[in-house]
Amino acid sequence: MSQAAILCVDDEAPILKVLKEQLKRCFGNQYIYELAQSAEEAWMRSMN
């Protein structure tokens, strides 16, 4: 069974890092956290 994921997209790496930390603080290991710095990268990650 696959685990649900949250995909965060922002072109600034520090923003992504903080966003992931905040989400993990709220949801713990309930989700897989994926990060992308562009729409293209997000699209590629969502296809896997």
DSSP file (Angstrom, degrees, kcal/mol; ACC not computed):
  #  RESIDUE AA STRUCTURE BP1 BP2  ACC     N-H-->O    O-->H-N    N-H-->O    O-->H-N    TCO  KAPPA ALPHA  PHI   PSI    X-CA   Y-CA   Z-CA
    1    1 A M              0   0    0      0, 0.0     2,-0.2     0, 0.0     0, 0.0   0.000 360.0 360.0 360.0 130.8    0.0    0.0    0.0
    2    2 A S        -     0   0    0      1,-0.1     2,-0.3     0, 0.0     0, 0.0  -0.489 360.0-124.2 -82.8 152.3    1.4    3.4   -1.0
    3    3 A Q        -     0   0    0     -2,-0.2    28,-0.1     1,-0.1    -1,-0.1  -0.711  28.3-105.6 -94.7 144.4    1.7    6.2    1.5
    4    4 A A        -     0   0    0     26,-0.3    28,-2.1    -2,-0.3     2,-0.3  -0.330  39.2-154.4 -65.7 150.0    0.1    9.6    0.8
    5    5 A A  E     -a   32   0A   0     26,-0.2     2,-0.5    28,-0.0    28,-0.2  -0.916  15.6-145.5-129.5 153.9    2.5   12.4   -0.1
    6    6 A I  E     -a   33   0A   0     26,-2.8    28,-2.8    -2,-0.3     2,-0.6  -0.988  16.9-157.5-115.6 124.5    2.7   16.2    0.1
    7    7 A L  E     -a   34   0A   0     -2,-0.5     2,-0.4    26,-0.2    28,-0.2  -0.914   7.0-165.5-107.2 116.4    4.5   17.9   -2.8
    8    8 A C  E     -a   35   0A   0     26,-2.7    28,-2.1    -2,-0.6     2,-0.5  -0.856   3.0-167.4-103.4 134.0    5.8   21.4   -2.0
    9    9 A V  E     +a   36   0A   0     -2,-0.4     2,-0.3    26,-0.2    28,-0.2  -0.982  23.8 134.9-127.6 125.1    6.9   23.6   -4.9
   10   10 A D        -     0   0    0     26,-2.0     6,-0.1    -2,-0.5    -2,-0.0  -0.942  50.0-132.3-161.2 146.6    8.9   26.8   -4.6
   11   11 A D  S    S+     0   0    0     -2,-0.3     2,-0.6     1,-0.1    26,-0.1   0.482  89.5  78.1 -83.2  -0.2   11.9   28.2   -6.4
   12   12 A E    >>  -     0   0    0      1,-0.1     4,-1.8     2,-0.0     3,-0.6  -0.933  67.3-155.3-113.8 115.6   13.7   29.1   -3.2
   13   13 A A  H 3> S+     0   0    0     -2,-0.6     4,-2.4     1,-0.2     5,-0.2   0.855  92.6  55.8 -56.8 -41.2   15.4   26.2   -1.3
   14   14 A P  H 3> S+     0   0    0      0, 0.0     4,-2.1     0, 0.0    -1,-0.2   0.880 106.9  51.1 -62.6 -34.8   15.3   27.9    2.1
   15   15 A I  H <> S+     0   0    0     -3,-0.6     4,-2.6     2,-0.2    -2,-0.2   0.926 110.0  49.5 -65.6 -44.1   11.5   28.3    1.8
   16   16 A L  H  X S+     0   0    0     -4,-1.8     4,-2.7     1,-0.2     5,-0.2   0.911 109.6  52.0 -60.5 -42.9   11.1   24.6    0.9
   17   17 A K  H  X S+     0   0    0     -4,-2.4     4,-2.2     1,-0.2    -1,-0.2   0.937 112.8  43.6 -60.2 -48.2   13.2   23.5    3.9
   18   18 A V  H  X S+     0   0    0     -4,-2.1     4,-2.5     2,-0.2    -1,-0.2   0.898 112.8  52.6 -65.7 -41.1   11.2   25.6    6.3
   19   19 A L  H  X S+     0   0    0     -4,-2.6     4,-2.6     1,-0.2    -2,-0.2   0.925 109.9  48.2 -61.2 -45.3    7.9   24.4    4.8
   20   20 A K  H  X S+     0   0    0     -4,-2.7     4,-2.7     1,-0.2     5,-0.2   0.917 111.0  51.2 -61.9 -43.0    8.9   20.8    5.1
   21   21 A E  H  X S+     0   0    0     -4,-2.2     4,-1.9    -5,-0.2    -2,-0.2   0.913 111.6  47.3 -60.5 -43.1    9.9   21.3    8.7
   22   22 A Q  H  X S+     0   0    0     -4,-2.5     4,-1.8     2,-0.2    -2,-0.2   0.911 112.6  48.5 -65.9 -42.8    6.6   22.9    9.5
   23   23 A L  H  X S+     0   0    0     -4,-2.6     4,-3.2     1,-0.2     5,-0.4   0.913 111.3  49.9 -64.4 -42.0    4.6   20.2    7.8
   24   24 A K  H  X S+     0   0    0     -4,-2.7     4,-2.3     1,-0.2    -1,-0.2   0.873 108.4  53.9 -64.1 -35.6    6.6   17.4    9.6
   25   25 A R  H  < S+     0   0    0     -4,-1.9    -1,-0.2    -5,-0.2    -2,-0.2   0.887 116.7  37.9 -64.4 -38.4    6.0   19.2   12.9
   26   26 A C  H  < S+     0   0    0     -4,-1.8    -2,-0.2    -5,-0.1    -1,-0.2   0.891 133.9  20.3 -79.1 -41.7    2.2   19.2   12.2
   27   27 A F  H >< S-     0   0    0     -4,-3.2     3,-1.8     1,-0.2    -3,-0.2   0.513  82.6-165.4-112.5  -8.1    1.8   15.8   10.5
   28   28 A G  G ><  -     0   0    0     -4,-2.3     3,-0.6    -5,-0.4    -1,-0.2  -0.292  69.6 -19.9  58.9-135.5    4.9   13.8   11.6
   29   29 A N  G 3  S+     0   0    0      1,-0.2    -1,-0.2     3,-0.0    -5,-0.1   0.138 106.1 106.0 -94.0  19.8    5.4   10.6    9.5
   30   30 A Q  G <  S+     0   0    0     -3,-1.8   -26,-0.3    -6,-0.1     2,-0.3   0.768  85.3  31.6 -67.5 -25.6    1.8   10.5    8.3
   31   31 A Y  S <  S-     0   0    0     -3,-0.6     2,-0.5   -28,-0.1   -26,-0.2  -0.861  78.4-118.2-129.3 160.9    3.0   11.7    4.9
   32   32 A I  E     -a    5   0A   0    -28,-2.1   -26,-2.8    -2,-0.3     2,-0.6  -0.869  33.6-142.4 -91.5 134.9    5.9   11.5    2.5
   33   33 A Y  E     -a    6   0A   0     -2,-0.5     2,-0.4   -28,-0.2   -26,-0.2  -0.899  19.1-175.0-107.2 116.9    7.3   15.0    1.9
   34   34 A E  E     -a    7   0A   0    -28,-2.8   -26,-2.7    -2,-0.6     2,-0.4  -0.882   6.4-158.8-110.4 141.7    8.5   15.7   -1.6
   35   35 A L  E     +a    8   0A   0     -2,-0.4     2,-0.3   -28,-0.2   -26,-0.2  -0.948  11.4 176.3-122.7 141.7   10.2   19.0   -2.6
   36   36 A A  E     -a    9   0A   0    -28,-2.1   -26,-2.0    -2,-0.4     3,-0.0  -0.996  23.9-155.1-143.0 145.5   10.6   20.6   -6.0
   37   37 A Q  S    S+     0   0    0     -2,-0.3     2,-0.3   -28,-0.2   -28,-0.1   0.335  80.1  27.3-103.1   6.0   12.1   23.9   -7.1
   38   38 A S  S  > S-     0   0    0      1,-0.1     4,-2.3   -27,-0.0     5,-0.2  -0.981  79.8-110.3-156.6 163.7   10.1   24.2  -10.4
   39   39 A A  H  > S+     0   0    0     -2,-0.3     4,-2.6     2,-0.2     5,-0.2   0.890 119.2  53.0 -63.7 -38.9    6.8   23.1  -11.9
   40   40 A E  H  > S+     0   0    0      2,-0.2     4,-2.3     1,-0.2    -1,-0.2   0.929 109.9  46.8 -62.7 -45.5    8.7   20.8  -14.3
   41   41 A E  H  > S+     0   0    0      1,-0.2     4,-2.4     2,-0.2    -1,-0.2   0.904 112.2  51.1 -63.4 -41.0   10.5   19.1  -11.4
   42   42 A A  H  X S+     0   0    0     -4,-2.3     4,-2.3     2,-0.2    -2,-0.2   0.913 108.9  51.3 -62.2 -42.9    7.2   18.8   -9.5
   43   43 A W  H  X S+     0   0    0     -4,-2.6     4,-0.9     1,-0.2    -2,-0.2   0.923 110.5  48.6 -60.4 -45.2    5.6   17.2  -12.5
   44   44 A M  H >< S+     0   0    0     -4,-2.3     3,-0.5     1,-0.2     4,-0.5   0.900 112.0  48.9 -63.2 -41.4    8.4   14.7  -12.8
   45   45 A R  H >< S+     0   0    0     -4,-2.4     3,-1.0     1,-0.2    -1,-0.2   0.864 107.3  55.4 -66.3 -35.4    8.2   13.8   -9.1
   46   46 A S  H 3< S+     0   0    0     -4,-2.3    -1,-0.2     1,-0.2    -2,-0.2   0.715 100.6  60.2 -72.2 -18.4    4.4   13.4   -9.3
   47   47 A M  T <<        0   0    0     -4,-0.9    -1,-0.2    -3,-0.5    -2,-0.2   0.633 360.0 360.0 -82.9 -13.8    4.8   10.8  -12.1
   48   48 A N    <         0   0    0     -3,-1.0    -1,-0.2    -4,-0.5    -2,-0.2   0.450 360.0 360.0 -88.7 360.0    6.9    8.5   -9.9
